[in-house]
Amino acid sequence: MSMKCPGCASEEMRVSFFHGEEVDSCTSCGGIWFDSGELNAALSAADNGNDSVGIENSLGAHKGVSDKSCSHCDVKLEHYNLMDGFQVEVDVCHSCTGVWIDEHEREKVVQSPQIQAALEHLNQKVNVKTWVFQFLMQMPMEYNLKPKTTPWVTYSLIAINTLIFLATVLQPSATEWIYETFALKPVDLMQGQNITGLVSHMFMHGGWMHLIGNMYFLYVVGDNLEDALGHNRFLALYLICGFAAAAGHIISEPSSSIYMVGASGAIAGLFGMYLLWFRHASLTFMFIVYQKKLSPMAFFAIWLAMNLFGAYVGGGGVAYWAHIAGFAAGLIIGFALKEKVMQQNPILAMLNSQELKVAR
């Protein structure tokens, strides 16, 4: 006797193999029916980070009675979210414990153990330790995925910036020569002089807090971006954002003879890519003494507003337009490469879906 498809009522169901399990799939709508235990066995065999999956133990909210019926028991299936925080729906038969999955849900269900592990990390709450750290250091805490690869470029950039700063500090008599040779001075660039400053200024810093702040933010966002992009492309885009930041500063003050140094503009470009590709992440913000997890969109909106205000009022020795230009370049790059980055990082793409709900 042929089996009727729970999804489209077609009788074109055929036996197929899904990660080593013999299942029933519909040749019309592409959905798959798993008899009792078959889904757990298939997911345990799949390359998803979990060798002993138990879907029944992690199902999320009950969404009511489905319009689909079990072909074996002739009872209505029940709708469930696949897990709390990931609103992919599956249909379960309470009589025979079979499970129906629509075609577009296949890969999301297969990779659900990785999604669950990621959510556990993303949903961590702020605590006394995170509060003390941010209160004392005035730096945010990040809640994001752990990169799969070692971010060698990010580490190298931090090391190079730190070593160059230490060399400058240890040679105070040479400070003026170092700035004259390697810093960026808009008036010189406009006259075609000291072109190398377009690159070298990104590796110089004016003080300890300038260095520490930049390197911390480079560490926070750089590891994930390098993991998503690959080492070489990450470095190239970092430098491009730095060039865009320098251009923004030069255009805003072409006759300035004040030295511009720092990696802030290049790192601001990373902010733009980060908020577009890692919308599921959280960064803590300190409202006087109240610490709150914010989405990257909200966090960098506040950061951008502060820079726009600084650019409007002027002064302070901060190259606000460099930050803004670098950030804009990062947003443009982020939009242009988003589809390709998501194709190359399927788990990241799933975590960016509207079905994912992160606690903040």
N, C-alpha and C positions, 0 to 999 in steps of 0.2 A: 504494500500500500504506500503510495507516494505521500510525502509530507508536505503540508501546505505552509507556505512562508508566512510567519507572523507579521512581517513588515508590509508586504504588498498583496498577500493572499494568493500569490502565484503558486502553482504546483511544480514549478521548474527548480526544485531543490535538488542539489547533487552532493555527493560525498566528496570532500576535499581534505587536504591536510593543512593545518594551521599550527606552525611551530611544533611539529611532531605529533599533533593530536588529530585524530579523524573526526571531522565535524561536518555539519550540514550547512551548505552555503547556497544562497539564492542567486541563480544566474540572471535574474531580472533586476533586482534592486541592490544586490551585492552584500546584503546583510548576512550574518552568521549566527547559527544556533549552536549553543554549547549545552550538551547534556550535563547532568550533575557531575561536578568535579573536573570536567574537561577544560574549562577556562583557567582554573587554578593551575592545572598541569601545563597548559600551553604557556601561560605567563611565567611560570617557574623555569621553563626551558628557554624562554626568549632572553636575549641579551639586554636586560633592563636593570641589573643591579640587585636582583632578589631571586634567590633560588628556591624559596618556599612561600609562594604567594597564597594568601587566603582572602579573596575578594570579600567574602561574607563578613569578615572581621573589620573591614575598613569602609564599607558602604556608607555614603553620606545620608543626607536628609531624604525621607520618603516623600515623593512628589505626587502621590496619588495613584489611582488606577489608570493603567494604560488603555489605549484603544486597541492594542494588539492582544491576541489570544494565543495561549500555548497550544501547539499542534498536537501534543501528546495527551494533555489533560483536559483540553477544551474549557479552560478557565481563563479569565482575564489576567494578564501579566500586571505586575506592579512596577511603577516608575521609581527609580532611585538615582540620586546623584552618585557618581562613581566613588566620590569621597568628599568629605567636608573641605570646602575651599576650591574644589575643582568640579564645576557644574556640568560635566559631561554625563549624560543620562544613559542608563542601561535598564533593561526590562527583565524582571525576575519572576519566575513561576514559584509561588509559595508551596505548590503541591509536589512538584518533581525536582525543584531547585535548579531547573535549567535557566540559562541566561541568553537573552537576545541582544546583539550589538548591531547597530546600523553601520553601513559601510564607512561613512565619514568619521565614525568614532573608533575605528579599528586601531590605528596607530596610537591614538591618545590612551586607549585602554592598555595596549601593549606596554607603553612606557610609563604607565601609572605608578609603578614603584619608584621610579626616579622622580616623578612629580611629587609624590608623597614625601620623599626624603628632602626634596628641595623646600617644600612648604614648611616642614618642621623647622628648618633653619631660618627661613624667611619670617616665620611667625613668632620668633623669639621675642620676649618682652624686654623692655628697658628695666634695669634694676639699679641697685645702689652703686655697683661698680661702674656701670656706664654713666650714671649721673655724676659721680665723683670725677671720672676721667674728663668728661666734657666741661664740667664746672671749672676744673683747674686748668685744662689745656685749651679750652674754648675751641675744640675741634669736634666734629660730629662723629658718631659711631655709625658704621655701615652694616646693613643686613642684606646679604646678597649670596649668590651661588659661590661655591668654592671653585676656582678655575681648575680645569682638567690638566693644564700644562703649566710648567714653571715660567713665570713672566720675566725671562732673562733681560729683555730690553728695558722693562720698567726698573728692575733692580740696577741695571747698568746706568740708566739715566740718573737715578738717585745717587749712585756712587760717584759718577763723574761730577755732578753738580756740587756734591759735598766736598770732594777733593779739591776742586777749583776754588771753592769758597775758603777752605782751610789754607790753601796756598796763598790766597790774597791776604788773609788775616795774619799769616806768619811772615809776610813781607810788607809791612806797613809803609816802608820807604818807597816801595814800588807801586803803591796803590794808584797814584795819579797816572803813571805810565800804563798800568794795566787797563784802567778805565778809558784812557785816551786811545788805546790800541784795540780793545775788544768790545767796549760798550757801544751802544747804538746812539748816535746823535743825529736827530732829524736834519739839522742844517747841513751837516757834512754829507749825508746821503743825498740831499737835494742837489749838492754840488758834485756828486759822483765820487765822493771820497769815502774811504773806510767801508767798502761794500761788505767785507767779511763780518762786520758787526751785525749784519742781518742774521747770521747764524750764531756767532759767539755770544751775543748778549743773552741768549736763551739759557746759557750755562753759568751765568754770573748772578750774584745776589748781594743786596745792600746791607744785610744784617742777619743775625741769627734767626729772628722770628720770621723774617722774609723767607729764608731758606727752609726752616722747619715747616712753616705753613704750606709752602708750595710742594715740598717733598711728601708731606703727609697726604695731601689731596691727590698727588700723582700716584701714590701707593694705593689709595682707596679706590680710585676709578680705573687706574691703569691696568691692574692685573686682569680684571674681567674683560676689558676692551682688547687687550693683547691676546687673551685666550680666544675671543671671538674672531679676531682679524688675522691672527698669525703674527709672528715676530716682525718680519720685514715690512709688511703693510702697515702695522701699527706705528713703527718708527717713521715711515714716510708720511703718514697722516699727521702725526705729532708735529713734525717739522713744517708741514704745510700750514697747519693751524698757527704755528709760531710766526711764519711769514705773514699770514693774514693779520695777525695781531700787530706786528710791526707796521704793516701798511696802514692799519687803522690809526695808529698813533702818529705816524708821519703825516697823514692827510689832515688830522685834527690840529697838529702843531708843526707845520713844515719848517718854520724858522726857529724852532726851539734849539737851544744849545745845551739843554739839560740832558745828562746821560740817562738812557733807558736800559735797565738790566732786569733779568728775571725770567723764569719759565711760566709766569702767570698766564700770559696770553695763549701759549701752546696748551696749557692745562685747561684753560677755559674752553678751548676747542674740544677737549675730551669730554667736558661736561655736557656739551651739546649732543654728542654721540651717545653718551651714557643714558641721558634721560629718554632718548628715543628707543634705545634697544633694551634697556633694563627697567622698564616701567614697574616691574614687580618688586624691585629692590626698595629699601627704606634707608633714609638718612635721618639721624636725630637732630632736632633743632632745640636750642635752649631758649625758652621764653622767660627771661630773667632767672628763675630757679626751677621752672617747670620744663621737664624734658619730654619731647613728643616725637614719635616716629612720623616722618613725612615721606610722601612719594618723591622721587627725583624731580618730577614736574613741579611740585609745590616748593621743594627746597631750592631749586635753581631759579624759580620765578622770584623768590625773595632775594636771592643773590643778585639776579639781574636788576631788580628794582633798586637795590643799594648802589649798584654800579652806575645806573642811569642817573640816579640822584647825585652821586659823586661827580659825574661828568657835567651835570647841569650847574652845580654850585662851584665846581672847579677847586683847584688848590689841593693841598695835602700830599703833593709829591707822588701821587698814584696815577699810573697811566690807564685811566678808566676806559678810554676808547680802545686801547689795546685789548683789554678784557672783553669788551663788547664785540669787537671785530673778530677775535678768536672764537668766541662763543657762537657768533653767527656763522662762521666758517664750519664749525663743528656740526651745527644744525643742518647746514646744506649738505655736508658730507653724509651725515646720518640719514637724511631722507633719501639721498641718491643711492646709498649702499644697503639700505635696510632690507630690501627684498632678498638680495644676494646673501647677506649675513644670516638671515633667518633660514634660507635654504641650506646653508652650510652648517647651521647649528639648530637641528630640529627640536631639541629639548628647550632651547631658548625661545624658539618660535611658539611652542606650546605654552610656555610660561608667560608669553606676551599676549596670549589669547584673552578675549573678554570673559571666557569661562573660568579663568583663574581669579580667585578672591583672596587677597592677602590681608591679614589682620594688622592694623596700625593703631 
